[in-house]
């Protein structure tokens, strides 16, 4: 069989998305919207522009997603007192619960998927993935 890093990256991403969908189903949240909650949870009071830049989104998609999150009471958008045209983002209590829950199911995913590896193999894997991610990021910024 032909080995391709891209194939494995897409395969793992798809499997992780399915896992997240199951974990988030009861909360009425999609895996795509989870990453908005994760970013806002790590950067409370961030503005929409920083979220768009960090998650590499177009503004139309971000606007619709943020409206959905606000409508379902996961986030609140406040007018930035320093710039009335800008909004700052915060998690609500409901959003904060999902943010905390996500840490548990990310950890559970890692533990179950990586159970076949020894401690040393896991350490080597993460070192290699860090190296690949840094290099990929550098290549992306060169273009």
C-alpha positions in Angstrom: 0.0 0.0 0.0 1.1 3.5 -0.8 2.0 5.4 2.4 1.1 9.1 2.5 1.2 11.4 5.5 -1.7 13.3 4.0 -3.8 10.1 3.9 -3.1 9.4 7.6 -3.7 13.0 8.6 -7.1 13.1 6.9 -8.0 9.6 8.2 -7.2 10.6 11.8 -9.0 14.0 11.4 -12.1 12.2 10.1 -12.1 9.7 13.0 -11.6 12.4 15.5 -14.4 14.5 14.1 -16.8 11.5 14.3 -15.7 11.0 17.9 -16.3 14.6 18.8 -19.7 14.5 17.1 -20.8 11.7 19.4 -19.4 13.4 22.5 -21.1 16.7 21.6 -24.4 15.4 20.3 -26.3 15.9 23.6 -25.0 19.5 23.9 -26.3 20.3 20.4 -22.9 21.4 19.2 -21.0 20.3 16.1 -17.3 19.5 16.1 -16.6 22.5 13.8 -18.1 24.9 16.3 -16.2 23.3 19.1 -13.0 24.9 17.8 -14.6 28.4 18.2 -15.3 27.5 21.8 -11.8 26.2 22.4 -10.2 29.4 21.0 -12.5 31.8 22.9 -12.0 29.7 26.1 -8.3 30.0 25.8 -8.5 33.7 24.8 -11.4 35.3 26.8 -12.2 38.8 25.6 -10.6 38.1 22.1 -11.9 40.0 19.2 -13.5 38.4 16.1 -10.5 39.3 13.9 -8.0 37.4 16.1 -10.3 34.4 16.1 -10.7 34.5 12.3 -6.9 34.8 11.9 -6.1 32.0 14.4 -8.6 29.5 13.0 -7.9 30.5 9.3 -11.5 31.3 8.5 -13.3 33.6 6.2 -15.3 36.3 7.9 -18.7 35.2 6.5 -18.3 31.6 7.9 -17.1 33.0 11.2 -20.0 35.5 11.5 -22.6 32.7 10.8 -20.9 30.4 13.3 -20.6 33.0 16.0 -24.3 33.9 15.6 -25.2 30.2 16.0 -23.1 29.9 19.1 -24.6 33.0 20.5 -28.2 32.0 19.6 -27.6 28.6 21.4 -26.1 30.4 24.5 -22.5 29.1 24.2 -20.9 32.6 23.8 -21.7 36.2 24.2 -20.5 39.0 21.9 -20.0 42.4 23.4 -19.3 45.7 21.7 -15.6 46.5 22.3 -15.6 49.7 24.4 -12.3 50.8 22.7 -13.7 50.3 19.2 -17.5 50.4 18.7 -17.2 48.6 15.3 -15.5 45.6 16.9 -16.9 42.8 19.1 -15.2 40.9 21.9 -16.1 37.3 22.7 -16.7 35.4 25.9 -18.0 32.0 26.8 -21.2 31.8 28.7 -21.5 29.3 31.6 -22.8 26.8 29.0 -19.9 27.4 26.8 -17.5 27.1 29.7 -18.9 23.7 30.5 -18.2 22.5 27.0 -14.8 24.0 27.1 -14.0 22.0 30.3 -15.7 18.8 28.9 -13.6 19.0 25.8 -10.4 18.6 27.8 -11.8 15.3 29.1 -12.7 13.9 25.8 -9.5 15.1 24.1 -7.6 13.2 26.8 -9.8 10.1 26.4 -9.3 10.2 22.6 -5.6 10.4 23.0 -5.4 7.6 25.6 -7.5 5.2 23.6 -5.9 5.9 20.2 -2.4 5.9 21.5 -2.8 2.9 23.9 -0.9 0.7 21.4 2.3 2.8 21.9 4.8 2.7 24.6 5.7 5.9 26.5 8.9 6.3 24.5 7.0 5.8 21.2 4.4 8.5 22.3 7.2 10.9 23.2 8.9 10.3 19.8 5.6 10.7 18.0 4.9 14.0 19.6 8.4 15.3 18.9 8.1 14.3 15.3 4.6 15.8 15.0 5.9 19.1 16.6 8.7 19.2 14.0 6.3 18.5 11.1 3.8 21.1 12.4 6.5 23.8 12.8 7.9 23.1 9.3 4.4 23.0 7.7 3.6 26.3 9.4 6.8 27.8 8.1 6.1 26.7 4.6 2.6 28.1 4.8 3.9 31.5 5.7 6.5 31.5 2.9 3.7 31.5 0.3 
